[in-house]
Amino acid sequence: MAVQQEKARQLIDGMSRFPQTENAVQASENLGGVLDSANHNYQVLCRR
């Protein structure tokens, strides 16, 4: 889970540096994927 949190932090940090809209959109989509993955991992852990 810590790895997923670090990936999300890096993507958020990177999004603030993008001067072009399309890059920010791509970063946002990537962040959404990371958050979906982290949520899935959390749900799996809760079932145990």
mmCIF entry with sequence, helices, sheets and N, C-alpha, C, O atoms, coordinates in Angstrom:
data_MODEL
# 
_entry.id   MODEL 
# 
_entity.id                         1 
_entity.type                       polymer 
_entity.pdbx_number_of_molecules   1 
# 
_entity_poly.entity_id                      1 
_entity_poly.type                           'polypeptide(L)' 
_entity_poly.nstd_linkage                   no 
_entity_poly.nstd_monomer                   no 
_entity_poly.pdbx_seq_one_letter_code       MAVQQEKARQLIDGMSRFPQTENAVQASENLGGVLDSANHNYQVLCRR 
_entity_poly.pdbx_seq_one_letter_code_can   MAVQQEKARQLIDGMSRFPQTENAVQASENLGGVLDSANHNYQVLCRR 
_entity_poly.pdbx_strand_id                 A 
# 
loop_
_entity_poly_seq.entity_id 
_entity_poly_seq.num 
_entity_poly_seq.mon_id 
_entity_poly_seq.hetero 
1 1  MET n 
1 2  ALA n 
1 3  VAL n 
1 4  GLN n 
1 5  GLN n 
1 6  GLU n 
1 7  LYS n 
1 8  ALA n 
1 9  ARG n 
1 10 GLN n 
1 11 LEU n 
1 12 ILE n 
1 13 ASP n 
1 14 GLY n 
1 15 MET n 
1 16 SER n 
1 17 ARG n 
1 18 PHE n 
1 19 PRO n 
1 20 GLN n 
1 21 THR n 
1 22 GLU n 
1 23 ASN n 
1 24 ALA n 
1 25 VAL n 
1 26 GLN n 
1 27 ALA n 
1 28 SER n 
1 29 GLU n 
1 30 ASN n 
1 31 LEU n 
1 32 GLY n 
1 33 GLY n 
1 34 VAL n 
1 35 LEU n 
1 36 ASP n 
1 37 SER n 
1 38 ALA n 
1 39 ASN n 
1 40 HIS n 
1 41 ASN n 
1 42 TYR n 
1 43 GLN n 
1 44 VAL n 
1 45 LEU n 
1 46 CYS n 
1 47 ARG n 
1 48 ARG n 
# 
_struct_asym.id          A 
_struct_asym.entity_id   1 
# 
loop_
_struct_conf.conf_type_id 
_struct_conf.id 
_struct_conf.pdbx_PDB_helix_id 
_struct_conf.beg_label_comp_id 
_struct_conf.beg_label_asym_id 
_struct_conf.beg_label_seq_id 
_struct_conf.pdbx_beg_PDB_ins_code 
_struct_conf.end_label_comp_id 
_struct_conf.end_label_asym_id 
_struct_conf.end_label_seq_id 
_struct_conf.pdbx_end_PDB_ins_code 
_struct_conf.beg_auth_comp_id 
_struct_conf.beg_auth_asym_id 
_struct_conf.beg_auth_seq_id 
_struct_conf.end_auth_comp_id 
_struct_conf.end_auth_asym_id 
_struct_conf.end_auth_seq_id 
_struct_conf.pdbx_PDB_helix_class 
_struct_conf.details 
_struct_conf.pdbx_PDB_helix_length 
HELX_P HELX_P1 AA1 ALA A 2  ? MET A 15 ? ALA A 2  MET A 15 1 ? 14 
HELX_P HELX_P2 AA2 THR A 21 ? CYS A 46 ? THR A 21 CYS A 46 1 ? 26 
# 
_struct_conf_type.id          HELX_P 
_struct_conf_type.criteria    ? 
_struct_conf_type.reference   ? 
# 
loop_
_atom_site.group_PDB 
_atom_site.id 
_atom_site.type_symbol 
_atom_site.label_atom_id 
_atom_site.label_alt_id 
_atom_site.label_comp_id 
_atom_site.label_asym_id 
_atom_site.label_entity_id 
_atom_site.label_seq_id 
_atom_site.pdbx_PDB_ins_code 
_atom_site.Cartn_x 
_atom_site.Cartn_y 
_atom_site.Cartn_z 
_atom_site.occupancy 
_atom_site.B_iso_or_equiv 
_atom_site.pdbx_formal_charge 
_atom_site.auth_seq_id 
_atom_site.auth_comp_id 
_atom_site.auth_asym_id 
_atom_site.auth_atom_id 
_atom_site.pdbx_PDB_model_num 
ATOM 1   N N  . MET A 1 1  ? 0.828   -1.187  0.000   1.00 0.00 ? 1  MET A N  1 
ATOM 2   C CA . MET A 1 1  ? 0.000   0.000   0.000   1.00 0.00 ? 1  MET A CA 1 
ATOM 3   C C  . MET A 1 1  ? 0.872   1.250   0.000   1.00 0.00 ? 1  MET A C  1 
ATOM 4   O O  . MET A 1 1  ? 0.522   2.244   -0.637  1.00 0.00 ? 1  MET A O  1 
ATOM 5   N N  . ALA A 1 2  ? 1.991   1.216   0.698   1.00 0.00 ? 2  ALA A N  1 
ATOM 6   C CA . ALA A 1 2  ? 2.882   2.376   0.740   1.00 0.00 ? 2  ALA A CA 1 
ATOM 7   C C  . ALA A 1 2  ? 3.429   2.693   -0.645  1.00 0.00 ? 2  ALA A C  1 
ATOM 8   O O  . ALA A 1 2  ? 3.633   3.859   -0.985  1.00 0.00 ? 2  ALA A O  1 
ATOM 9   N N  . VAL A 1 3  ? 3.664   1.663   -1.438  1.00 0.00 ? 3  VAL A N  1 
ATOM 10  C CA . VAL A 1 3  ? 4.165   1.871   -2.804  1.00 0.00 ? 3  VAL A CA 1 
ATOM 11  C C  . VAL A 1 3  ? 3.113   2.605   -3.626  1.00 0.00 ? 3  VAL A C  1 
ATOM 12  O O  . VAL A 1 3  ? 3.442   3.521   -4.379  1.00 0.00 ? 3  VAL A O  1 
ATOM 13  N N  . GLN A 1 4  ? 1.850   2.208   -3.486  1.00 0.00 ? 4  GLN A N  1 
ATOM 14  C CA . GLN A 1 4  ? 0.767   2.871   -4.216  1.00 0.00 ? 4  GLN A CA 1 
ATOM 15  C C  . GLN A 1 4  ? 0.638   4.327   -3.773  1.00 0.00 ? 4  GLN A C  1 
ATOM 16  O O  . GLN A 1 4  ? 0.420   5.211   -4.601  1.00 0.00 ? 4  GLN A O  1 
ATOM 17  N N  . GLN A 1 5  ? 0.769   4.576   -2.479  1.00 0.00 ? 5  GLN A N  1 
ATOM 18  C CA . GLN A 1 5  ? 0.685   5.943   -1.977  1.00 0.00 ? 5  GLN A CA 1 
ATOM 19  C C  . GLN A 1 5  ? 1.814   6.791   -2.529  1.00 0.00 ? 5  GLN A C  1 
ATOM 20  O O  . GLN A 1 5  ? 1.603   7.955   -2.870  1.00 0.00 ? 5  GLN A O  1 
ATOM 21  N N  . GLU A 1 6  ? 2.998   6.232   -2.622  1.00 0.00 ? 6  GLU A N  1 
ATOM 22  C CA . GLU A 1 6  ? 4.140   6.967   -3.164  1.00 0.00 ? 6  GLU A CA 1 
ATOM 23  C C  . GLU A 1 6  ? 3.932   7.267   -4.644  1.00 0.00 ? 6  GLU A C  1 
ATOM 24  O O  . GLU A 1 6  ? 4.247   8.366   -5.100  1.00 0.00 ? 6  GLU A O  1 
ATOM 25  N N  . LYS A 1 7  ? 3.404   6.301   -5.401  1.00 0.00 ? 7  LYS A N  1 
ATOM 26  C CA . LYS A 1 7  ? 3.122   6.539   -6.820  1.00 0.00 ? 7  LYS A CA 1 
ATOM 27  C C  . LYS A 1 7  ? 2.108   7.667   -6.978  1.00 0.00 ? 7  LYS A C  1 
ATOM 28  O O  . LYS A 1 7  ? 2.266   8.542   -7.829  1.00 0.00 ? 7  LYS A O  1 
ATOM 29  N N  . ALA A 1 8  ? 1.069   7.639   -6.153  1.00 0.00 ? 8  ALA A N  1 
ATOM 30  C CA . ALA A 1 8  ? 0.053   8.691   -6.214  1.00 0.00 ? 8  ALA A CA 1 
ATOM 31  C C  . ALA A 1 8  ? 0.661   10.044  -5.869  1.00 0.00 ? 8  ALA A C  1 
ATOM 32  O O  . ALA A 1 8  ? 0.359   11.046  -6.518  1.00 0.00 ? 8  ALA A O  1 
ATOM 33  N N  . ARG A 1 9  ? 1.513   10.079  -4.855  1.00 0.00 ? 9  ARG A N  1 
ATOM 34  C CA . ARG A 1 9  ? 2.156   11.337  -4.470  1.00 0.00 ? 9  ARG A CA 1 
ATOM 35  C C  . ARG A 1 9  ? 3.010   11.877  -5.607  1.00 0.00 ? 9  ARG A C  1 
ATOM 36  O O  . ARG A 1 9  ? 2.990   13.074  -5.891  1.00 0.00 ? 9  ARG A O  1 
ATOM 37  N N  . GLN A 1 10 ? 3.759   10.994  -6.254  1.00 0.00 ? 10 GLN A N  1 
ATOM 38  C CA . GLN A 1 10 ? 4.612   11.415  -7.365  1.00 0.00 ? 10 GLN A CA 1 
ATOM 39  C C  . GLN A 1 10 ? 3.788   11.941  -8.534  1.00 0.00 ? 10 GLN A C  1 
ATOM 40  O O  . GLN A 1 10 ? 4.162   12.931  -9.163  1.00 0.00 ? 10 GLN A O  1 
ATOM 41  N N  . LEU A 1 11 ? 2.668   11.283  -8.826  1.00 0.00 ? 11 LEU A N  1 
ATOM 42  C CA . LEU A 1 11 ? 1.817   11.752  -9.915  1.00 0.00 ? 11 LEU A CA 1 
ATOM 43  C C  . LEU A 1 11 ? 1.200   13.107  -9.599  1.00 0.00 ? 11 LEU A C  1 
ATOM 44  O O  . LEU A 1 11 ? 1.139   13.980  -10.465 1.00 0.00 ? 11 LEU A O  1 
ATOM 45  N N  . ILE A 1 12 ? 0.746   13.286  -8.368  1.00 0.00 ? 12 ILE A N  1 
ATOM 46  C CA . ILE A 1 12 ? 0.183   14.577  -7.971  1.00 0.00 ? 12 ILE A CA 1 
ATOM 47  C C  . ILE A 1 12 ? 1.253   15.656  -8.063  1.00 0.00 ? 12 ILE A C  1 
ATOM 48  O O  . ILE A 1 12 ? 0.992   16.752  -8.558  1.00 0.00 ? 12 ILE A O  1 
ATOM 49  N N  . ASP A 1 13 ? 2.445   15.351  -7.591  1.00 0.00 ? 13 ASP A N  1 
ATOM 50  C CA . ASP A 1 13 ? 3.560   16.290  -7.662  1.00 0.00 ? 13 ASP A CA 1 
ATOM 51  C C  . ASP A 1 13 ? 3.873   16.633  -9.116  1.00 0.00 ? 13 ASP A C  1 
ATOM 52  O O  . ASP A 1 13 ? 4.097   17.795  -9.455  1.00 0.00 ? 13 ASP A O  1 
ATOM 53  N N  . GLY A 1 14 ? 3.887   15.615  -9.969  1.00 0.00 ? 14 GLY A N  1 
ATOM 54  C CA . GLY A 1 14 ? 4.173   15.831  -11.381 1.00 0.00 ? 14 GLY A CA 1 
ATOM 55  C C  . GLY A 1 14 ? 3.094   16.635  -12.084 1.00 0.00 ? 14 GLY A C  1 
ATOM 56  O O  . GLY A 1 14 ? 3.395   17.430  -12.974 1.00 0.00 ? 14 GLY A O  1 
ATOM 57  N N  . MET A 1 15 ? 1.840   16.440  -11.696 1.00 0.00 ? 15 MET A N  1 
ATOM 58  C CA . MET A 1 15 ? 0.737   17.172  -12.322 1.00 0.00 ? 15 MET A CA 1 
ATOM 59  C C  . MET A 1 15 ? 0.891   18.672  -12.126 1.00 0.00 ? 15 MET A C  1 
ATOM 60  O O  . MET A 1 15 ? 0.533   19.452  -13.008 1.00 0.00 ? 15 MET A O  1 
ATOM 61  N N  . SER A 1 16 ? 1.415   19.078  -10.992 1.00 0.00 ? 16 SER A N  1 
ATOM 62  C CA . SER A 1 16 ? 1.552   20.508  -10.721 1.00 0.00 ? 16 SER A CA 1 
ATOM 63  C C  . SER A 1 16 ? 2.630   21.156  -11.580 1.00 0.00 ? 16 SER A C  1 
ATOM 64  O O  . SER A 1 16 ? 2.712   22.383  -11.639 1.00 0.00 ? 16 SER A O  1 
ATOM 65  N N  . ARG A 1 17 ? 3.449   20.364  -12.240 1.00 0.00 ? 17 ARG A N  1 
ATOM 66  C CA . ARG A 1 17 ? 4.539   20.897  -13.051 1.00 0.00 ? 17 ARG A CA 1 
ATOM 67  C C  . ARG A 1 17 ? 4.246   20.895  -14.549 1.00 0.00 ? 17 ARG A C  1 
ATOM 68  O O  . ARG A 1 17 ? 5.050   21.405  -15.329 1.00 0.00 ? 17 ARG A O  1 
ATOM 69  N N  . PHE A 1 18 ? 3.115   20.334  -14.965 1.00 0.00 ? 18 PHE A N  1 
ATOM 70  C CA . PHE A 1 18 ? 2.817   20.242  -16.394 1.00 0.00 ? 18 PHE A CA 1 
ATOM 71  C C  . PHE A 1 18 ? 2.288   21.568  -16.929 1.00 0.00 ? 18 PHE A C  1 
ATOM 72  O O  . PHE A 1 18 ? 1.262   22.059  -16.457 1.00 0.00 ? 18 PHE A O  1 
ATOM 73  N N  . PRO A 1 19 ? 2.980   22.158  -17.912 1.00 0.00 ? 19 PRO A N  1 
ATOM 74  C CA . PRO A 1 19 ? 2.504   23.409  -18.490 1.00 0.00 ? 19 PRO A CA 1 
ATOM 75  C C  . PRO A 1 19 ? 1.409   23.199  -19.538 1.00 0.00 ? 19 PRO A C  1 
ATOM 76  O O  . PRO A 1 19 ? 0.653   24.124  -19.833 1.00 0.00 ? 19 PRO A O  1 
ATOM 77  N N  . GLN A 1 20 ? 1.318   22.009  -20.095 1.00 0.00 ? 20 GLN A N  1 
ATOM 78  C CA . GLN A 1 20 ? 0.365   21.761  -21.173 1.00 0.00 ? 20 GLN A CA 1 
ATOM 79  C C  . GLN A 1 20 ? -0.833  20.984  -20.653 1.00 0.00 ? 20 GLN A C  1 
ATOM 80  O O  . GLN A 1 20 ? -0.696  20.048  -19.866 1.00 0.00 ? 20 GLN A O  1 
ATOM 81  N N  . THR A 1 21 ? -2.007  21.392  -21.107 1.00 0.00 ? 21 THR A N  1 
ATOM 82  C CA . THR A 1 21 ? -3.249  20.783  -20.635 1.00 0.00 ? 21 THR A CA 1 
ATOM 83  C C  . THR A 1 21 ? -3.291  19.286  -20.890 1.00 0.00 ? 21 THR A C  1 
ATOM 84  O O  . THR A 1 21 ? -3.691  18.521  -20.013 1.00 0.00 ? 21 THR A O  1 
ATOM 85  N N  . GLU A 1 22 ? -2.884  18.856  -22.079 1.00 0.00 ? 22 GLU A N  1 
ATOM 86  C CA . GLU A 1 22 ? -2.987  17.429  -22.393 1.00 0.00 ? 22 GLU A CA 1 
ATOM 87  C C  . GLU A 1 22 ? -2.101  16.586  -21.481 1.00 0.00 ? 22 GLU A C  1 
ATOM 88  O O  . GLU A 1 22 ? -2.442  15.447  -21.163 1.00 0.00 ? 22 GLU A O  1 
ATOM 89  N N  . ASN A 1 23 ? -0.969  17.140  -21.062 1.00 0.00 ? 23 ASN A N  1 
ATOM 90  C CA . ASN A 1 23 ? -0.110  16.410  -20.133 1.00 0.00 ? 23 ASN A CA 1 
ATOM 91  C C  . ASN A 1 23 ? -0.774  16.291  -18.765 1.00 0.00 ? 23 ASN A C  1 
ATOM 92  O O  . ASN A 1 23 ? -0.678  15.253  -18.110 1.00 0.00 ? 23 ASN A O  1 
ATOM 93  N N  . ALA A 1 24 ? -1.443  17.349  -18.341 1.00 0.00 ? 24 ALA A N  1 
ATOM 94  C CA . ALA A 1 24 ? -2.148  17.312  -17.060 1.00 0.00 ? 24 ALA A CA 1 
ATOM 95  C C  . ALA A 1 24 ? -3.294  16.307  -17.110 1.00 0.00 ? 24 ALA A C  1 
ATOM 96  O O  . ALA A 1 24 ? -3.557  15.604  -16.135 1.00 0.00 ? 24 ALA A O  1 
ATOM 97  N N  . VAL A 1 25 ? -3.972  16.244  -18.250 1.00 0.00 ? 25 VAL A N  1 
ATOM 98  C CA . VAL A 1 25 ? -5.063  15.279  -18.408 1.00 0.00 ? 25 VAL A CA 1 
ATOM 99  C C  . VAL A 1 25 ? -4.509  13.862  -18.329 1.00 0.00 ? 25 VAL A C  1 
ATOM 100 O O  . VAL A 1 25 ? -5.088  13.003  -17.663 1.00 0.00 ? 25 VAL A O  1 
ATOM 101 N N  . GLN A 1 26 ? -3.400  13.617  -19.001 1.00 0.00 ? 26 GLN A N  1 
ATOM 102 C CA . GLN A 1 26 ? -2.783  12.287  -18.966 1.00 0.00 ? 26 GLN A CA 1 
ATOM 103 C C  . GLN A 1 26 ? -2.351  11.927  -17.544 1.00 0.00 ? 26 GLN A C  1 
ATOM 104 O O  . GLN A 1 26 ? -2.549  10.797  -17.098 1.00 0.00 ? 26 GLN A O  1 
ATOM 105 N N  . ALA A 1 27 ? -1.766  12.886  -16.840 1.00 0.00 ? 27 ALA A N  1 
ATOM 106 C CA . ALA A 1 27 ? -1.345  12.632  -15.463 1.00 0.00 ? 27 ALA A CA 1 
ATOM 107 C C  . ALA A 1 27 ? -2.552  12.332  -14.580 1.00 0.00 ? 27 ALA A C  1 
ATOM 108 O O  . ALA A 1 27 ? -2.490  11.471  -13.702 1.00 0.00 ? 27 ALA A O  1 
ATOM 109 N N  . SER A 1 28 ? -3.643  13.045  -14.816 1.00 0.00 ? 28 SER A N  1 
ATOM 110 C CA . SER A 1 28 ? -4.863  12.815  -14.046 1.00 0.00 ? 28 SER A CA 1 
ATOM 111 C C  . SER A 1 28 ? -5.406  11.408  -14.295 1.00 0.00 ? 28 SER A C  1 
ATOM 112 O O  . SER A 1 28 ? -5.845  10.733  -13.364 1.00 0.00 ? 28 SER A O  1 
ATOM 113 N N  . GLU A 1 29 ? -5.375  10.972  -15.554 1.00 0.00 ? 29 GLU A N  1 
ATOM 114 C CA . GLU A 1 29 ? -5.824  9.617   -15.873 1.00 0.00 ? 29 GLU A CA 1 
ATOM 115 C C  . GLU A 1 29 ? -4.920  8.579   -15.212 1.00 0.00 ? 29 GLU A C  1 
ATOM 116 O O  . GLU A 1 29 ? -5.401  7.568   -14.701 1.00 0.00 ? 29 GLU A O  1 
ATOM 117 N N  . ASN A 1 30 ? -3.628  8.826   -15.220 1.00 0.00 ? 30 ASN A N  1 
ATOM 118 C CA . ASN A 1 30 ? -2.687  7.906   -14.568 1.00 0.00 ? 30 ASN A CA 1 
ATOM 119 C C  . ASN A 1 30 ? -2.952  7.840   -13.072 1.00 0.00 ? 30 ASN A C  1 
ATOM 120 O O  . ASN A 1 30 ? -2.943  6.762   -12.477 1.00 0.00 ? 30 ASN A O  1 
ATOM 121 N N  . LEU A 1 31 ? -3.187  8.999   -12.470 1.00 0.00 ? 31 LEU A N  1 
ATOM 122 C CA . LEU A 1 31 ? -3.474  9.045   -11.039 1.00 0.00 ? 31 LEU A CA 1 
ATOM 123 C C  . LEU A 1 31 ? -4.746  8.260   -10.730 1.00 0.00 ? 31 LEU A C  1 
ATOM 124 O O  . LEU A 1 31 ? -4.806  7.526   -9.743  1.00 0.00 ? 31 LEU A O  1 
ATOM 125 N N  . GLY A 1 32 ? -5.753  8.417   -11.574 1.00 0.00 ? 32 GLY A N  1 
ATOM 126 C CA . GLY A 1 32 ? -6.990  7.663   -11.383 1.00 0.00 ? 32 GLY A CA 1 
ATOM 127 C C  . GLY A 1 32 ? -6.733  6.167   -11.387 1.00 0.00 ? 32 GLY A C  1 
ATOM 128 O O  . GLY A 1 32 ? -7.318  5.429   -10.594 1.00 0.00 ? 32 GLY A O  1 
ATOM 129 N N  . GLY A 1 33 ? -5.857  5.719   -12.279 1.00 0.00 ? 33 GLY A N  1 
ATOM 130 C CA . GLY A 1 33 ? -5.513  4.300   -12.329 1.00 0.00 ? 33 GLY A CA 1 
ATOM 131 C C  . GLY A 1 33 ? -4.806  3.836   -11.074 1.00 0.00 ? 33 GLY A C  1 
ATOM 132 O O  . GLY A 1 33 ? -5.079  2.749   -10.567 1.00 0.00 ? 33 GLY A O  1 
ATOM 133 N N  . VAL A 1 34 ? -3.901  4.656   -10.574 1.00 0.00 ? 34 VAL A N  1 
ATOM 134 C CA . VAL A 1 34 ? -3.177  4.310   -9.348  1.00 0.00 ? 34 VAL A CA 1 
ATOM 135 C C  . VAL A 1 34 ? -4.148  4.239   -8.171  1.00 0.00 ? 34 VAL A C  1 
ATOM 136 O O  . VAL A 1 34 ? -4.067  3.329   -7.347  1.00 0.00 ? 34 VAL A O  1 
ATOM 137 N N  . LEU A 1 35 ? -5.064  5.201   -8.097  1.00 0.00 ? 35 LEU A N  1 
ATOM 138 C CA . LEU A 1 35 ? -6.028  5.199   -7.000  1.00 0.00 ? 35 LEU A CA 1 
ATOM 139 C C  . LEU A 1 35 ? -6.975  4.006   -7.095  1.00 0.00 ? 35 LEU A C  1 
ATOM 140 O O  . LEU A 1 35 ? -7.330  3.416   -6.075  1.00 0.00 ? 35 LEU A O  1 
ATOM 141 N N  . ASP A 1 36 ? -7.385  3.648   -8.306  1.00 0.00 ? 36 ASP A N  1 
ATOM 142 C CA . ASP A 1 36 ? -8.224  2.453   -8.480  1.00 0.00 ? 36 ASP A CA 1 
ATOM 143 C C  . ASP A 1 36 ? -7.493  1.208   -7.997  1.00 0.00 ? 36 ASP A C  1 
ATOM 144 O O  . ASP A 1 36 ? -8.073  0.354   -7.327  1.00 0.00 ? 36 ASP A O  1 
ATOM 145 N N  . SER A 1 37 ? -6.229  1.116   -8.341  1.00 0.00 ? 37 SER A N  1 
ATOM 146 C CA . SER A 1 37 ? -5.428  -0.039  -7.928  1.00 0.00 ? 37 SER A CA 1 
ATOM 147 C C  . SER A 1 37 ? -5.280  -0.078  -6.411  1.00 0.00 ? 37 SER A C  1 
ATOM 148 O O  . SER A 1 37 ? -5.400  -1.137  -5.796  1.00 0.00 ? 37 SER A O  1 
ATOM 149 N N  . ALA A 1 38 ? -5.018  1.078   -5.815  1.00 0.00 ? 38 ALA A N  1 
ATOM 150 C CA . ALA A 1 38 ? -4.874  1.142   -4.359  1.00 0.00 ? 38 ALA A CA 1 
ATOM 151 C C  . ALA A 1 38 ? -6.187  0.769   -3.675  1.00 0.00 ? 38 ALA A C  1 
ATOM 152 O O  . ALA A 1 38 ? -6.187  0.066   -2.664  1.00 0.00 ? 38 ALA A O  1 
ATOM 153 N N  . ASN A 1 39 ? -7.300  1.237   -4.225  1.00 0.00 ? 39 ASN A N  1 
ATOM 154 C CA . ASN A 1 39 ? -8.603  0.907   -3.657  1.00 0.00 ? 39 ASN A CA 1 
ATOM 155 C C  . ASN A 1 39 ? -8.857  -0.595  -3.747  1.00 0.00 ? 39 ASN A C  1 
ATOM 156 O O  . ASN A 1 39 ? -9.361  -1.199  -2.799  1.00 0.00 ? 39 ASN A O  1 
ATOM 157 N N  . HIS A 1 40 ? -8.513  -1.194  -4.873  1.00 0.00 ? 40 HIS A N  1 
ATOM 158 C CA . HIS A 1 40 ? -8.678  -2.645  -5.030  1.00 0.00 ? 40 HIS A CA 1 
ATOM 159 C C  . HIS A 1 40 ? -7.848  -3.387  -3.982  1.00 0.00 ? 40 HIS A C  1 
ATOM 160 O O  . HIS A 1 40 ? -8.336  -4.319  -3.342  1.00 0.00 ? 40 HIS A O  1 
ATOM 161 N N  . ASN A 1 41 ? -6.593  -2.968  -3.810  1.00 0.00 ? 41 ASN A N  1 
ATOM 162 C CA . ASN A 1 41 ? -5.727  -3.613  -2.819  1.00 0.00 ? 41 ASN A CA 1 
ATOM 163 C C  . ASN A 1 41 ? -6.314  -3.477  -1.421  1.00 0.00 ? 41 ASN A C  1 
ATOM 164 O O  . ASN A 1 41 ? -6.269  -4.423  -0.635  1.00 0.00 ? 41 ASN A O  1 
ATOM 165 N N  . TYR A 1 42 ? -6.864  -2.310  -1.105  1.00 0.00 ? 42 TYR A N  1 
ATOM 166 C CA . TYR A 1 42 ? -7.477  -2.080  0.200   1.00 0.00 ? 42 TYR A CA 1 
ATOM 167 C C  . TYR A 1 42 ? -8.685  -3.001  0.390   1.00 0.00 ? 42 TYR A C  1 
ATOM 168 O O  . TYR A 1 42 ? -8.861  -3.590  1.457   1.00 0.00 ? 42 TYR A O  1 
ATOM 169 N N  . GLN A 1 43 ? -9.515  -3.122  -0.649  1.00 0.00 ? 43 GLN A N  1 
ATOM 170 C CA . GLN A 1 43 ? -10.694 -3.984  -0.559  1.00 0.00 ? 43 GLN A CA 1 
ATOM 171 C C  . GLN A 1 43 ? -10.290 -5.439  -0.330  1.00 0.00 ? 43 GLN A C  1 
ATOM 172 O O  . GLN A 1 43 ? -10.926 -6.147  0.450   1.00 0.00 ? 43 GLN A O  1 
ATOM 173 N N  . VAL A 1 44 ? -9.240  -5.882  -1.005  1.00 0.00 ? 44 VAL A N  1 
ATOM 174 C CA . VAL A 1 44 ? -8.755  -7.255  -0.829  1.00 0.00 ? 44 VAL A CA 1 
ATOM 175 C C  . VAL A 1 44 ? -8.284  -7.463  0.604   1.00 0.00 ? 44 VAL A C  1 
ATOM 176 O O  . VAL A 1 44 ? -8.570  -8.495  1.212   1.00 0.00 ? 44 VAL A O  1 
ATOM 177 N N  . LEU A 1 45 ? -7.567  -6.491  1.142   1.00 0.00 ? 45 LEU A N  1 
ATOM 178 C CA . LEU A 1 45 ? -7.078  -6.610  2.518   1.00 0.00 ? 45 LEU A CA 1 
ATOM 179 C C  . LEU A 1 45 ? -8.227  -6.624  3.525   1.00 0.00 ? 45 LEU A C  1 
ATOM 180 O O  . LEU A 1 45 ? -8.152  -7.317  4.540   1.00 0.00 ? 45 LEU A O  1 
ATOM 181 N N  . CYS A 1 46 ? -9.279  -5.871  3.252   1.00 0.00 ? 46 CYS A N  1 
ATOM 182 C CA . CYS A 1 46 ? -10.421 -5.820  4.172   1.00 0.00 ? 46 CYS A CA 1 
ATOM 183 C C  . CYS A 1 46 ? -11.171 -7.147  4.233   1.00 0.00 ? 46 CYS A C  1 
ATOM 184 O O  . CYS A 1 46 ? -11.813 -7.446  5.240   1.00 0.00 ? 46 CYS A O  1 
ATOM 185 N N  . ARG A 1 47 ? -11.099 -7.933  3.184   1.00 0.00 ? 47 ARG A N  1 
ATOM 186 C CA . ARG A 1 47 ? -11.807 -9.220  3.148   1.00 0.00 ? 47 ARG A CA 1 
ATOM 187 C C  . ARG A 1 47 ? -11.135 -10.275 4.000   1.00 0.00 ? 47 ARG A C  1 
ATOM 188 O O  . ARG A 1 47 ? -11.737 -11.307 4.297   1.00 0.00 ? 47 ARG A O  1 
ATOM 189 N N  . ARG A 1 48 ? -9.916  -10.038 4.391   1.00 0.00 ? 48 ARG A N  1 
ATOM 190 C CA . ARG A 1 48 ? -9.173  -11.061 5.144   1.00 0.00 ? 48 ARG A CA 1 
ATOM 191 C C  . ARG A 1 48 ? -9.449  -10.979 6.615   1.00 0.00 ? 48 ARG A C  1 
ATOM 192 O O  . ARG A 1 48 ? -8.905  -11.766 7.390   1.00 0.00 ? 48 ARG A O  1 
# 
